[in-house]
Amino acid sequence: MGTNATTSKKIVVIGGGTGTFTVLSGLKTYPLHLTAIVTMADDGGSTGRLRDEFGVLPPGDIRQCLVALSDAPLVLRKLFNHRFDKGELSGHSFGNIFISTLEQVTGSLDKSLDVIADILNIRGRVIPVTLSKVRLMTELKNGKVLEGESVLSNYQLLSRFGIKKIYLTPKAKANPKALQAIKDADVIIVGPGNLYGSLIPNFLVPGVPAALMRSRAKKIFITNLMNKHGHTDDFVVGDYVRAVEDIIGRDDVFDVVLYNTTKPPSSLVERYADEGEPVSLGVSAKNIPARFVGADLLAKRLPTLPKKDLLRRTLIRHDGKKLAKAIMKLINE
């Protein structure tokens, strides 16, 4: 995979969704060897339908990472992200269908990714954290059990009742390629992303937390810009890293916690108040932990979104170039 990748520093980005896409898109312009380790817990939307109908592994987060790392012509990248809006294919993206079809043809997602890497001229590697077909399970403190990532993501009372236990079923087996990438990494980046849906599921795969703790790489955690209503209400920067480190099993895993210092425009914050509030630092200037590093990471130019796009909070998002610049500064220190 990725014959065009410049093999200098080996950077591993762990996560899934638009957060990982943004990190990879920014870092792609630097002479780095990039590897994305991607959650396999997604079961919503197009991905969920393909999983249910064809028994394939979830392609959605994989697709976003492939497009982020692609050096293919723009038309090919647009093709992989194209989403049908009518007929029986309504809601499906072409890339998801392509990846799932190729998985069936080759017999495994692993093999299909080698083929797609050549088609999209990938600058790096994309590795599923597990090749096991798993489902994310969340047991709440009131006894209720949420089955699946999409059910969890849509549940609005998580903050009220609290999580007693979060796990994968059946028990997952770590992808050996993922464990090797973590072992070989010079820098490991986790986040930003949906805390319970995209970040934590990676560390519910047995072997991944231990590999991360053994790794000698510099470990960077990137905090979200916005809290998610019903999930991370009133979370501050430290709460995010603490939630992930609790799952990993150690409270000093990350060497650096990178957070945004720029406030989003008040008009946008008010507009999306029902979705969640901006993540604050949560400590006074004189009490900021040494590992907390702040920078202006906010995108100033808003994307042009089609009317049918319901991901409204993407209007308040990280700037890939600013994020990459801040990460490179940390890498070179």
N, C-alpha and C positions, 0 to 999 in steps of 0.2 A: 504494500500500500504506500502511496505517497512518495513516489520517486523524486518529486521536486522539493521535498522538505529539506531544509538546511539543518543538518544534524550538529547543532552546537549544544545549547542548553536543552535538556529534555524536560518539557513542561507537561504535566498531567492535569487536566481540568475534570473535576468530578461533579456531576449534577444532571441536568436535563432541562428541557424547555427553553424559553426565550433568554433566560439569564446566561446559560451556557453558550447559546448562540452569540450573544453580544460579546462575551469574553473572547471566544474563538475568533470572531470577525475582527476584533481589534488586534489581537496578538498575531494574526496571520500575516500582517505586514512586516513583522520583525523576523530576523534570521533565527528561528527557533524550531525545534522538533516538537510538534504538538500532538498530544493524544487526548481524546475525549473519552472518559469512562461514563457510560450513560445508564440511567435507571431503566429497569424493565418492569416497573410496576404500573405504568400508565394503562388505563383501560377505559378511557372516555372518548367520546366523539368518534371520528373516523377510525382511530386506532382500536377502540373498543369493539366496533362493529366487525373489523377485520379479524380480531382475536376470536370473537364469538363464532363467526361464520366459517373461518378457515383454520382455526387452531394455530395461528402463527404467533410469533413473538411480536410485541408492540413496536411498530415502526416509527411512530410520530417524533419522538425525541431524537432518534437515530437520524431521521431525515433532516431535522433542523441543524444538527451538527455537521452532517455531510455537506449541506448547502453552505454553511458558514466557512468550511475549510476548502470549498471548491475553487479551483482556478479555471473552471470551464467558462465558456462564453455565457454572457448574461442570460441569453434566451434559454439555455439549458437549466440554469439555476432557477429562473422563473417557472420553467416547466415543472420542476420537482416541487415547487411550492404552490402550483396552481390548484385551486380548490373549486370543484364543481358546485354549481348553485341551483341545479335543477335536475329532474329525472331521477332514476334509481341511484345514480352516483352522487346525488346532492349531499354535500357535507364532506365527501371524501377528497383528499388531496391526491394528485397524480403520483407524487413521490411515495406516499404510503402504499398505494396500490402496486406500484412498481416494485418496491422493496419486498412486500409480502408475496408477490407473484414469483420473484426471483428466489425467495427463500424456499418456495415449494418446488421450483425447477431444480435448484442446486441441492436441496435436501437439508440445508441449514442456513441460518441467518449469518453465521460466521463466513461461510463460503460466498454468500450473496454480497457481503460487504466488500470482499476482494474485487468482485466484478464491478460493482458500482464505483469503487475508488478509482478504477481506471476510466470509467465513463465520465465521471465528474472531475477527474484530474485532482484528486484530493491532496492537499498540502498537509499531511499528517496522517493520523489514524483515528478511527472511531471504533470503540470496543464496548459491547454490551457488558454490564457488570456481572451478569449471569446469563446463561443460555437455558436456564430452567424456566418453565412456564409457571409463574407465581402470581399470587394475588395479595394485595396489601390488606391487612386486617387491623382494625383499630378497636380495642376494647376500652370503653369509657368507664369512669369511676362510678357511674350510676348503673353499670351492668350492661348497658346497650353495646352491641357490637356492630360496627360499620364494615360492610364487606365491599372491598374494592377501593381503588384510589379515587375514582370519580365520585363515589358516594361520600367519601371523606372530604374531598375538595368542596362539594356542594353543601355539606352539613354546616349549619350556621350556629350551632350551640356547643362547639368544641371548647371554646374558652370557658363557657359557663360550667360544664360538667368535668372537664379535664380528662387527660388520657391516662389510663391505668397501664395499658400495654399496647405496643404497636409491633407487628411482626408480619412475616411473609409466610404464606402457605401455598403448596407444601414447602418444606424446608429447601431453600435454594442452595445450589452449589456454585461457588465463585468461578467465574471464567478465568482459567489459568493465565490468559493473556492480560487480563486486568491486574491480577496480582503481580505479574512480572513487570508491567508498566509502572506500578507503584514502587516496586523495589528499585527499578532503574532510574527513577525520576530525580532530577535536580531540584525541581520546584513542583509542589502540588497545590492546586487551587480548588477550593470548594465554594460554590455559590457564585452569584446570587441565584435565587430561585424559590419556588414554592417549598417552604420548609418541610412540611409533612408529606407532600406529594412527589417532590423531585429530589430533594437533598437527602433526607433521612433514609429513604428506602435503599440507597446505595450501601449504607452502613448496617443494614439489617441482613445483608448477605454474609454468612459465616466466612471468616478469613480476611475480609476486607478491613475491619477495624484493626486487627492484629498487624496486617501488612502496613497500614498507615502508621501505626505506632512504632513499628520497627524501622521504617524508612528514615534515612538521614537527610531527606530532602527538606528544603525550607517550605514550611506549610503556611499558606495564606488563606484566610477565610474572608469572603466578601459579603458584607451585610446588605440586605434588601433596602430599597428606598422607602417602600410603603409597607405598612402592616396590612394584614388580611382580616377583614371584619369577620368575627366569629371564630377566628383561628389564633391570631397573634395580637389581639387587642392589647394596647398599651405596652407592647414589647419595646424595649430599648435595645441598643446595639449588643450589649452583653448577654441579653436573653437569647438571641439567635445563636451565638457561638456556644453558649452554655447548653442549649437544647441538643445541638449536634454532638458536642463533646460528651454529654450524658449517655447518648446512644453508643458512642465509640468506647466509652468506659474509662476515660481519663480527662481531667480538667485543664490540662496544659498542652493539648495536642498541637494547637496552632501557634506558630511563632508570631504571626502578624494578623490583626483583625482590621481590615480596610473598610472604612465607612465614609459616607458622603457628608460633606460639610455645607452644601448649598441647599437652601430651602427652595422647593418647587414654587412656582407662581401661586399666590393665594387664590387666584381665580380657578386654577385647576384643582387645588386642594379642596376648595369648597364644592366644586362641581362633582368630585368623586368621593365626597365625605362618607357616603353609604358603603363604599368599597373598603375604606380603611384610611388611617391617618399616616403622615410621614413618620418614619422611624427616627427617634431622637437619640442623642448620645446617652442621656440618662445620668451623667455624672458632671460635676463642676469641672471647670478648666484645670484646677490644681489637683484634681483627683483622677485624671485620665490615666488608666493603666498604661504601662510602658509599651505593651504590645499593640495598643490601639493606635492606628495611623489614619488621620483624616485627610481628605482631598476633595476638590470639586469634581464630582463624577456625574453630574446631572446633564442630560442632553438638553441643549437650548432650543434646537430646531425640532419642531414636532413633525412626526411622520404624517404623510397623507394616507388616511385609512379609508377604505371603501365603506359605504353606509352600512353594509351588512356585517362589518367587523364588530363583534361584541366585546373584544378585548380592549375596553376603554382605558384601563389603567396603563396601557402601553404608552399613553401620552406622557406619563411621568415615568421616565425610564433612564437607565444608565447610558452614557455616551461611550460607545465602544472604543473610540480613540483615546478619550480621557482615561478610561479604565486601563487600557493597555499601557499608556504612558506611566500611570501610577504603579502598575505591576512591574514594569521594566525598571523603574527607579528602585523598587524593593529588591528585585532580583540582582541588580548591579551593586547594591550596597555591601 
